[in-house]
Amino acid sequence: MAKALLIEANIHALSAGSFHEFVELLSDATLFAVITEEALRTEDMRPLHEWTSSQPPWSDLPFIVLTQRNAGPDRNPSAERLVKVLGNTTFLERPFHPTTFLSVAGTARAGRSRQYQARASIEALNESELRLTTALLAGHLGAWELDLASLTLAASEVCKAVFGRKPEDEFAYQSLLEAVHPDDRERTQGSIARTIETGTDCEIECRNRWPDGSIHWAEIRGRLVRDRDGRPVRIVGVSSDVTARKASEERLRAANDLLEQRVEERTRDLHEAHKRLVTEAEQRAKAEERLRQSQKLEALGQLTGGVAHDFNNLLMAILGNLELAKKRVEHDSKTVKLVRGAIEGAKRGAALTQRLLAFARQQELEVRPTDLTALVSGMLELLQRSVGSTISIVTDFEDDLAPVLGDANQIELALLNLAVNARDAMPEGGSLTISLRSHLCCQPTDELPEGSYVCMGVTDTGTGMDKETLRRAVDPFFSTKELGKGTGLGLSMIHGLALQLGGALKLASKVGEGTTAELWFPSATVAAADVAREFQEPLQRVDRPLSILIVDDDALIAMSTVGMLEDLGHVTIEANSPADALAVASSDAPIDLMITDYSMPQMNGAELAREVLQMRPGLPIVVATGYADLPPGAGIDLPRLSKPYSQQQLAAQISALLARSEKDKAMIN
């Protein structure tokens, strides 16, 4: 009945007429075996036990034992003996229902199928191991495995040979590390540790010392193996002896080095020969170009300085009279508004002349040690308001920056100009970086001597400039802005300021990437705080009317100055030529102070001052000029008042001059 049920279920079945035949029919191809308990009760079980015991590791043949009713394994003492002999045993009581029998048979068949799958996997693994072993032998590769928990190293014979060991030698992990050359040991351990930490493959080329003392090269490669929980458990890999390859590489490297050396020597000889041929034509082309540029700038500077001087004289008369007029019409608000507008326009004209003088390198500078870090930090709020909220300002200041020799007011004006230029180059917003760096023993440009400098860099992320625009950027009156939106003197002024301070302006730009402007200033040898104390002397207020001699060949300027002085309560004597001034000085007229123009016909202000001082030694004298500096050879050191000046500046200058005069008299007494 059991056979018929199996055949009906499409399971090929064979029947045995005796216990001996049953044992003979058993094989690895048998899916499962069905036998009655009675057939086993009187038989010698040793042949069957020998067969089950000799099964390969993957095999555990299922047996279905048919028992009598109420004679199951829980009530049958002989069942335990059968399990020991048969192993994988299932007991089924008779009579059984066909469905129950087929279910038990199906379970046994499924279990046997899994055993066949395990056999296939084992055979494939064995085949793979065989191929791997063959490949390792063919490639002279030694296999190794490092257990991370115990640091136990398992190494093949070839692996041991790579490190000069015999097959029978003990070769532990510590032995491997000790074999590695001391100079390569830390790198080797680091690579293994990195593999454990990150899971990256281990790739090492290291020298190792054999027991006979000879040095060989080994290549070690390994891969991390993790357990089911992802924990590192071991590293497996291969090693090979690459001594011959390293020697070949070294010989090839030496040959290449020798060839490169010879090529380099010949190239250098050719380069030097070529350099000697072109150098003279070039230390000459550069000299001629510099001479032309110098002459052009000198001529333009003289013209610009002269124009600025004349313009300053005009502004002097305008501003002076406007200030006086404003005081006389304070009751008329409309007129006051008009006067203020005129004063503002005149001041803008004065600012323009300052830019012209900066370009011509003729503006008046108060050069002293200046702390750029404090200067820029104090301007940040003003700069942010000037560039707007769409532009972020970033600072990058070097610590303990040396002070520079410069005019703080002019440097502030230059920085503000650069920030506004950067703002215009970033209409959609961006970033403006201001950096401060010190440079020792450097030469910023060919025109400057080697020394210590501080560089103030202003970098934007704007539209940038092409090469042609960059080349003309510092040319006076050159501007890329729309008509009426720029004078074209901003960068020219900054360039002139840098040169006048003994420094340089360097520009770098690329279209679409932004612009960097660098202002290089000479470092000061005296700390800024020490010099600042020299200029903290308080001004003495003039508490009495003074008799002041005004000398100016321009009647408008003289009238303006006289008006401002008389408004301050002083008594004035006006002279419209040096000859008139000498006549007054030689008379008995009381004179407390003289203010003289510098540029006058027949005799300039410096020459007049020398003549007057011979007549009236110690007389305080101020030279008012539209130029920034007295020309070389003036031969006299006098306080200067830059035109155009306001009434407040005039009063401050008189106060300072009298304070200094009183101090000098006190020292003499």
C-alpha positions in Angstrom: 0.0 0.0 0.0 2.8 2.4 0.9 4.5 1.8 -2.5 1.2 2.4 -4.3 0.6 5.7 -2.5 4.1 6.9 -3.4 3.8 5.9 -7.1 0.5 7.7 -7.2 2.2 10.8 -5.8 4.8 10.7 -8.6 7.5 9.4 -6.3 9.6 6.5 -7.8 9.5 3.7 -5.3 11.3 0.3 -5.0 10.4 -2.6 -2.7 12.8 -5.0 -1.0 11.8 -8.6 -0.3 14.3 -9.0 2.6 16.3 -6.9 5.1 19.5 -7.7 3.3 18.1 -6.5 -0.1 16.8 -3.4 1.7 20.3 -2.5 2.9 21.7 -3.2 -0.6 19.3 -0.8 -2.3 20.3 2.1 0.0 22.5 4.8 -1.8 23.2 8.5 -1.9 20.4 8.8 -4.5 17.8 7.4 -2.1 15.3 10.1 -1.1 14.0 8.3 2.0 13.5 4.8 3.2 10.2 3.1 4.6 10.5 0.0 6.7 8.3 -1.8 9.2 9.3 -2.2 12.8 8.7 -5.9 12.6 11.2 -6.3 9.8 13.9 -4.8 12.0 13.0 -6.6 15.2 14.9 -9.9 14.6 17.6 -8.7 12.2 21.3 -8.0 12.7 21.3 -4.2 12.6 25.1 -3.8 12.2 25.1 -3.7 8.3 22.5 -0.9 8.4 24.4 1.0 11.1 27.6 0.7 9.1 25.8 2.2 6.1 24.3 5.1 8.0 27.6 5.8 9.8 29.5 6.0 6.6 27.3 8.7 5.0 29.2 11.8 3.7 29.0 14.9 6.0 26.2 16.4 3.9 24.0 13.2 4.1 21.5 12.2 6.8 19.0 9.8 5.0 15.5 10.1 6.4 13.9 6.8 7.6 10.1 6.3 8.1 9.4 3.4 10.5 5.9 1.9 10.4 4.8 0.7 13.9 1.8 -1.1 15.3 -1.0 0.8 17.0 -0.1 1.8 20.5 3.5 0.9 19.8 4.9 4.4 19.1 8.3 5.5 20.3 6.9 6.9 23.5 5.6 3.4 24.5 8.2 1.3 22.6 11.5 0.7 24.5 13.1 -0.6 21.2 12.5 2.8 19.5 15.5 4.3 21.2 17.7 1.6 19.8 16.4 2.2 16.3 17.0 5.9 16.5 20.7 5.3 17.5 21.1 3.0 14.5 19.1 4.9 11.8 19.6 8.5 13.0 17.1 10.6 11.1 14.0 8.6 12.0 10.2 9.3 11.8 7.7 6.8 13.4 4.2 6.4 11.9 1.6 4.2 13.5 -0.5 1.8 11.5 -3.1 1.8 10.2 -2.4 5.3 8.8 -4.5 7.6 6.7 -3.0 8.0 3.1 -2.9 11.8 3.6 -0.8 11.4 6.8 1.6 9.0 5.1 2.1 11.3 2.1 2.6 14.3 4.4 5.4 12.4 6.3 6.9 11.3 3.0 6.8 14.8 1.6 8.6 16.1 4.7 11.3 13.5 4.4 11.6 14.2 0.7 12.0 18.0 1.3 14.6 17.4 3.9 16.6 15.1 1.6 16.3 17.8 -1.2 18.0 20.3 1.2 20.8 17.8 1.8 21.3 17.6 -2.0 21.5 21.4 -2.2 24.1 21.4 0.6 26.0 18.7 -1.3 26.0 20.9 -4.4 27.2 23.9 -2.4 30.0 21.9 -0.8 31.1 20.6 -4.1 31.1 24.1 -5.7 33.0 25.4 -2.7 35.6 22.6 -3.0 35.9 23.3 -6.7 36.4 27.0 -5.9 39.0 26.3 -3.3 40.8 24.0 -5.7 40.8 26.7 -8.4 42.0 29.3 -5.8 44.7 27.0 -4.6 45.8 26.5 -8.2 45.8 30.2 -8.9 47.8 31.0 -5.7 50.4 28.4 -6.6 50.6 29.6 -10.2 51.0 33.2 -9.0 53.4 32.4 -6.2 50.9 33.9 -3.8 50.8 32.9 -0.2 47.4 32.8 1.6 47.0 34.1 5.2 44.2 34.7 7.6 44.3 36.8 10.8 41.7 36.2 13.5 41.0 39.6 15.1 39.8 38.3 18.4 42.9 36.2 19.3 45.3 37.8 16.7 46.0 34.3 15.6 47.7 34.2 12.1 47.2 31.2 9.8 49.7 31.3 7.0 50.2 28.9 4.0 53.6 27.5 3.1 54.0 30.0 0.3 53.2 32.9 2.7 55.8 31.7 5.1 58.3 31.5 2.3 57.6 35.1 1.4 59.0 36.0 4.8 61.9 33.5 4.6 60.3 30.8 6.8 60.2 27.1 6.3 56.8 25.2 6.1 57.4 23.7 9.5 58.3 27.0 11.2 55.9 28.6 13.6 54.8 32.0 12.1 52.5 34.0 14.4 51.2 37.5 13.8 54.0 38.9 16.1 56.5 37.0 14.0 55.2 38.7 10.9 55.4 42.2 12.5 59.0 41.5 13.8 60.0 40.4 10.3 58.9 43.7 8.8 61.7 46.3 8.4 61.6 48.8 11.4 61.2 51.7 9.0 58.1 50.1 7.4 56.6 48.6 10.6 54.5 51.6 11.7 53.1 52.0 8.2 52.2 48.3 8.0 50.4 48.3 11.4 48.6 51.5 10.5 47.3 50.0 7.2 46.0 46.9 9.1 44.4 49.1 11.7 42.8 51.3 9.0 41.3 48.2 7.4 39.8 47.1 10.7 38.4 50.6 11.4 37.0 51.5 8.0 36.7 48.2 6.1 38.9 49.4 3.3 41.1 46.8 1.7 44.6 46.5 3.1 47.4 47.1 0.5 51.0 47.2 1.7 54.4 47.1 0.1 57.1 46.7 2.8 60.6 45.4 3.3 61.1 42.4 5.5 64.2 40.8 7.0 64.7 37.1 6.6 66.3 35.0 9.3 69.6 35.0 7.3 69.6 38.8 7.5 68.8 39.5 3.9 66.3 42.2 3.0 63.4 41.3 0.7 60.2 43.1 -0.5 56.7 41.7 0.2 53.4 42.8 -1.1 50.5 42.2 1.3 46.8 42.5 0.4 43.9 41.7 2.7 40.1 42.2 3.0 38.0 42.5 6.1 35.4 39.8 6.9 32.5 40.6 9.2 30.0 38.3 11.1 26.3 38.4 10.7 26.0 41.3 13.1 28.5 43.3 11.0 31.4 43.0 13.6 34.9 42.6 12.1 36.1 39.0 12.8 39.1 38.4 10.6 41.2 39.6 7.7 42.0 37.2 4.8 44.5 37.9 2.1 47.5 37.0 0.1 51.2 37.9 0.1 53.9 37.7 -2.6 57.6 38.3 -2.9 58.1 41.4 -5.1 61.9 41.8 -4.5 62.7 41.2 -8.2 60.1 43.7 -9.3 61.3 46.3 -6.9 64.9 45.8 -8.1 63.8 46.2 -11.7 61.8 49.3 -10.8 64.8 50.8 -9.0 67.1 50.1 -12.0 64.5 51.7 -14.3 64.1 54.7 -11.9 67.9 55.2 -11.7 68.1 55.1 -15.5 65.2 57.5 -15.8 66.7 59.9 -13.3 70.0 59.8 -15.2 68.2 60.5 -18.4 66.1 63.3 -16.9 69.3 64.8 -15.4 71.0 64.9 -18.8 67.9 66.3 -20.4 67.6 68.9 -17.7 71.2 69.9 -18.0 70.9 70.3 -21.8 67.7 72.2 -21.5 69.2 74.5 -18.9 72.2 75.2 -21.1 69.9 76.0 -24.0 67.7 78.1 -21.8 70.6 80.1 -20.4 72.0 80.6 -23.9 68.6 81.9 -25.0 68.2 84.0 -21.9 71.5 85.7 -22.5 70.3 86.6 -26.0 67.0 88.1 -25.0 67.8 89.5 -21.5 69.5 92.6 -22.8 66.7 93.4 -25.3 64.1 92.8 -22.6 66.3 94.7 -18.0 66.3 97.8 -22.2 62.6 97.4 -23.4 61.4 97.5 -19.7 63.6 100.5 -19.0 62.3 102.4 -22.0 58.7 101.5 -21.1 59.1 102.6 -17.5 60.7 105.9 -18.7 57.8 106.5 -21.0 55.3 105.8 -18.3 57.2 107.9 -15.8 57.4 110.8 -18.2 53.7 110.5 -19.1 52.6 110.3 -15.5 55.0 113.1 -14.5 53.6 115.4 -17.2 50.0 114.5 -16.4 50.7 114.9 -12.7 52.1 118.4 -13.2 49.1 119.4 -15.3 46.7 117.9 -12.9 48.4 119.4 -9.9 48.3 122.8 -11.5 44.7 122.6 -12.3 43.9 121.4 -8.8 45.9 124.3 -7.3 44.0 126.9 -9.3 40.7 125.2 -8.6 41.5 125.2 -4.8 42.0 128.9 -5.0 38.6 129.4 -6.6 37.0 127.1 -4.0 38.7 129.0 -1.2 37.0 132.2 -2.2 33.7 130.5 -2.7 33.6 128.5 0.5 34.9 131.4 2.6 32.3 133.8 1.4 29.5 131.2 1.6 30.3 130.5 5.2 30.2 134.2 6.1 27.0 134.6 4.0 25.3 131.8 5.8 25.8 133.5 9.2 24.3 136.7 7.9 21.1 135.1 6.5 20.3 132.7 9.3 16.9 134.3 9.7 16.1 133.5 6.1 15.5 129.7 5.9 15.2 129.5 2.1 18.5 131.5 1.6 20.2 129.3 4.2 19.1 126.2 2.3 20.5 127.7 -0.9 23.8 128.6 0.8 24.1 125.2 2.3 23.6 123.6 -1.1 26.3 125.8 -2.6 28.7 124.9 0.3 28.0 121.2 -0.3 28.7 121.6 -4.0 31.9 123.4 -3.2 33.0 120.7 -0.8 32.4 118.1 -3.5 34.6 120.2 -5.7 37.2 120.2 -3.0 37.0 116.4 -2.7 37.5 116.2 -6.5 40.7 118.3 -6.2 41.9 115.9 -3.5 41.5 113.0 -5.9 43.3 115.0 -8.6 46.1 115.8 -6.1 46.2 112.1 -5.1 46.7 111.0 -8.6 49.4 113.7 -9.1 50.9 112.6 -5.7 50.7 116.1 -4.5 48.0 115.9 -1.8 49.0 116.8 1.7 49.6 113.7 3.9 50.0 113.3 7.6 52.3 110.3 7.5 52.6 108.5 10.8 52.5 104.9 12.1 48.9 103.7 11.6 47.2 100.6 13.0 45.4 99.2 10.0 43.5 96.6 12.1 41.9 99.3 14.3 41.4 101.5 11.2 39.5 98.9 9.2 37.6 97.6 12.3 36.4 101.1 13.0 35.1 101.5 9.4 33.2 98.3 9.2 29.8 99.8 10.1 30.3 102.6 7.6 31.4 100.1 4.9 28.4 97.9 5.5 26.1 100.9 5.1 27.9 101.9 2.0 27.7 98.5 0.2 24.2 97.7 1.3 22.5 94.7 2.9 22.8 92.3 -0.1 26.6 92.3 0.3 28.3 90.5 3.3 31.6 91.8 4.5 34.1 89.3 5.7 37.3 90.2 7.5 40.5 88.1 7.6 43.1 89.9 9.8 46.5 88.5 10.8 47.3 88.7 14.5 49.8 91.2 15.9 49.9 93.2 12.7 52.7 95.7 12.5 51.7 99.4 12.0 52.2 101.0 8.6 53.5 104.4 7.6 50.5 106.2 6.2 47.8 108.8 6.4 44.8 107.4 8.2 42.3 109.7 6.5 43.6 109.0 3.0 43.7 105.2 3.7 40.1 105.3 4.9 39.1 107.2 1.8 40.9 104.6 -0.4 39.3 101.7 1.4 35.8 103.3 1.0 36.5 103.8 -2.7 37.4 100.2 -3.1 34.3 99.1 -1.3 32.1 101.2 -3.4 33.7 99.9 -6.6 33.1 96.4 -5.3 29.5 97.2 -4.6 29.0 98.5 -8.1 30.5 95.2 -9.5 28.0 93.1 -7.5 24.5 94.5 -8.4 22.9 91.2 -7.4 24.8 91.0 -4.1 27.8 89.0 -3.0 30.7 88.9 -0.6 33.4 91.4 0.1 36.5 90.2 1.9 39.0 92.6 3.6 42.3 91.0 4.6 45.4 92.2 6.3 48.7 90.4 6.1 52.3 91.3 7.0 55.2 90.4 4.7 58.8 90.4 5.8 61.7 90.8 3.4 59.6 91.0 0.3 59.5 93.1 -2.8 55.9 93.8 -3.9 56.8 95.2 -7.3 60.0 95.8 -9.3 59.8 99.5 -8.5 59.9 99.1 -4.7 62.9 98.1 -2.5 62.9 94.9 -0.6 61.6 95.4 2.9 58.8 94.8 5.4 55.3 95.6 4.1 51.7 95.2 5.2 49.1 94.2 2.5 45.5 95.3 2.7 43.5 93.2 0.3 39.9 93.9 -0.9 38.3 91.0 -2.8 34.8 90.9 -4.3 32.8 88.2 -6.0 31.5 90.5 -8.7 31.6 90.7 -12.5 35.3 91.2 -12.7 37.3 92.9 -15.5 38.8 91.7 -18.8 42.5 92.1 -19.5 42.0 95.4 -21.4 39.9 97.0 -18.7 42.3 95.8 -16.0 45.2 97.3 -17.9 43.5 100.7 -18.0 41.9 100.6 -14.6 44.3 103.1 -12.9 44.3 105.5 -15.9 42.9 108.9 -14.8 39.3 109.6 -16.0 38.9 106.0 -17.2 35.6 104.5 -16.0 33.3 101.7 -17.1 30.3 103.3 -15.3 27.6 105.2 -17.1 28.1 108.9 -17.9 27.7 111.0 -14.7 28.0 108.0 -12.3 31.8 108.1 -11.9 34.7 110.5 -12.3 37.2 107.8 -13.3 39.6 109.1 -10.6 38.9 106.5 -7.8 41.6 104.0 -8.6 43.9 106.7 -9.9 43.7 108.4 -6.5 44.4 105.2 -4.7 47.3 104.4 -7.0 48.7 107.9 -6.4 48.3 107.5 -2.6 50.1 104.2 -2.6 53.0 105.6 -4.6 53.2 108.7 -2.4 53.4 106.5 0.7 56.2 104.4 -0.7 53.9 101.5 -1.5 52.0 100.0 -4.4 48.5 99.2 -5.7 48.2 95.7 -7.3 45.0 94.6 -9.1 44.0 91.1 -10.2 40.7 90.3 -11.8 38.9 87.7 -13.9 35.6 88.1 -15.7 32.8 86.4 -13.8 34.9 85.6 -10.8 35.6 89.0 -9.2 38.4 91.4 -8.4 41.2 91.7 -5.8 42.8 95.0 -5.0 45.9 95.0 -2.9 47.3 98.1 -1.2 50.9 97.6 0.0 52.2 99.9 2.7 55.7 100.0 4.2 55.8 98.8 7.8 56.5 101.4 10.5 59.5 100.9 12.9 57.7 102.8 15.7 54.5 101.5 17.4 51.4 103.5 16.4 50.5 104.1 20.1 53.8 105.7 20.8 53.5 108.2 18.0 49.8 108.9 18.7 50.8 110.4 22.0 52.8 113.1 20.3 49.7 114.4 18.6 47.5 114.5 21.7 48.6 118.0 22.9 45.4 120.0 23.5 44.8 123.2 21.5 44.9 126.5 23.3 41.9 128.7 22.6 42.6 132.3 21.6 41.1 134.4 24.2 42.1 137.8 22.8 41.9 139.6 19.4 45.0 139.2 17.3 46.5 141.5 14.7 46.9 139.3 11.6 48.7 140.2 8.3 46.9 138.6 5.3 49.1 138.3 2.2 47.5 137.0 -1.1 47.8 138.3 -4.6 44.2 137.1 -5.3 41.9 139.8 -4.0 38.9 137.4 -3.8 40.8 134.9 -1.5 42.2 137.7 0.6 38.8 139.2 1.0 37.3 135.8 2.0 40.1 135.2 4.6 39.8 138.7 6.0 36.1 138.2 6.4 36.4 134.9 8.3 39.1 136.3 10.6 37.2 139.5 11.4 34.1 137.3 12.1 36.3 135.5 14.6 37.0 138.9 16.3 40.5 139.5 15.0 42.0 142.6 13.4 43.4 142.1 9.9 45.9 143.9 7.7 45.5 143.0 4.0 48.5 143.0 1.6 48.0 142.0 -2.0 51.6 141.5 -2.9 54.9 140.5 -1.2 56.1 144.1 -1.6 53.1 145.4 0.3 53.6 142.8 3.0 57.3 143.7 3.5 56.3 147.3 3.8 53.9 146.5 6.6 56.4 144.2 8.3 59.0 147.0 8.3 56.6 149.5 9.8 55.6 149.9 13.5 52.2 148.2 12.9 51.5 145.5 15.5 51.5 142.0 14.0 50.7 138.9 16.0 50.6 136.4 13.1 51.0 136.4 9.3 49.1 134.2 6.9 50.6 134.2 3.4 49.8 132.5 0.1 52.6 130.5 -1.4 52.4 131.0 -5.1 52.7 134.7 -5.8 54.6 136.7 -8.5 58.1 138.1 -7.9 58.4 136.3 -4.5 56.8 133.1 -3.2 55.5 132.7 0.3 58.6 130.9 1.6 60.9 133.7 0.4 58.6 136.3 1.9 58.5 134.4 5.2 62.4 134.5 5.4 62.4 138.2 4.8 59.8 138.9 7.4 61.4 136.8 10.0 64.6 138.8 9.6 62.6 141.9 10.5 60.4 140.2 13.1 62.1 137.2 14.6 59.8 134.6 16.1 56.7 135.9 14.3 54.2 132.9 13.8 53.7 132.4 10.1 51.3 130.1 8.2 51.6 129.3 4.5 48.3 128.8 2.7 48.5 126.8 -0.5 46.4 125.0 -3.0 49.4 122.6 -3.5 49.9 119.7 -1.1 53.6 120.3 -0.4 56.0 123.1 -0.8 58.2 122.6 -3.9 61.7 121.1 -3.3 64.2 123.7 -2.4 61.8 126.0 -0.5 64.3 125.9 2.3 61.9 126.7 5.1 59.7 124.6 7.4 56.5 126.4 8.0 53.0 125.3 9.1 50.7 124.9 6.1 47.0 125.5 5.6 45.5 123.6 2.6 43.1 125.5 0.4 40.2 125.5 0.4 39.9 125.9 4.2 36.9 126.6 6.4 36.6 129.1 9.1 36.8 126.3 11.7 40.1 125.0 10.2 41.5 128.5 10.1 40.6 129.1 13.8 42.1 125.7 14.7 45.4 126.4 12.8 45.7 129.9 14.6 45.1 128.2 18.0 47.7 125.5 17.3 50.3 128.0 16.0 50.0 130.3 19.0 50.1 127.4 21.4 53.3 126.2 19.8 54.7 129.7 19.9 54.0 130.1 23.6 55.6 126.8 24.3 58.7 127.7 22.5 58.9 131.0 24.4 58.5 129.2 27.7 61.4 126.8 26.8 63.7 129.8 25.9 62.9 131.6 29.2 
